[in-house]
Amino acid sequence: MSRTAEALVFMEGRGGIARWSNLVGAGFSPGLIASMAEQGKIDCETRGVYTLPDVMADEPEAITARWGRAVVSHGSALYLHNLSDRLPLSTDITVPREYNASAITRAYPNITLHRCGKGTYPLGIQTVEGLVGAPVRVYDSERCVCDIFALRKRGEADVQLLKDVVGGYLGSPECDLPKIASYARALGVEDELQRYTEVLL
């Protein structure tokens, strides 16, 4: 098998999307990558992110592939977790408070950018399969529910979305109350969670 064919198989195994660093880290030379792009065997989705020609990465996949600190969150993550049937009008992305996200907002001016402290930023990060099959870095269900409570605490949450996701999460077999309670304490929304769950439970 040629190196080009091996690179294509490698990308297929990643849902048809790969960062330049992923390809180089797997042993494919920068020259080969450039040649494949020039020949149309792969497409440059955004700087440093390549896709197979028949794959169109969606925004969350492209953003988390290019920027290693970006995490899909809030309503966008809830949609990926099937806790909401509302496709957000803009992609919710969370980064650490001190992170310079200007490159992300220049490339994707319509995203909704959230920031959090370095102590809570890593809480609940996982990787899931995106809408077109590529890996997406996203907050887990428990973190998403707590983030919606944090928005509610600030008077910024969509009340109907909050009802949908909390009811959906608490009624699901994956519901992990000790985990969500620990997240709520860390994120300062324990009282909000308790008031809401008392009504539901």
ABEGO torsion letter per residue (X at the ends): XBAAAAAAAAAAAAGGBBBAAAAAAAGBBAAAAAAAAAAGABBBABBGBBBBAABBBBAAAAAAAABAABBBBEAAAAAAAGABABBBABBBBBBBAABBAAAAAAABAABBBBBBBAAAAABGBBBBBBAAGBBBBBBBAAAAAAAAAAAAAAGABBAAAAAAAAAAAAABAABBAAAAAAAAAAAGAAAAAAAAAAAAX
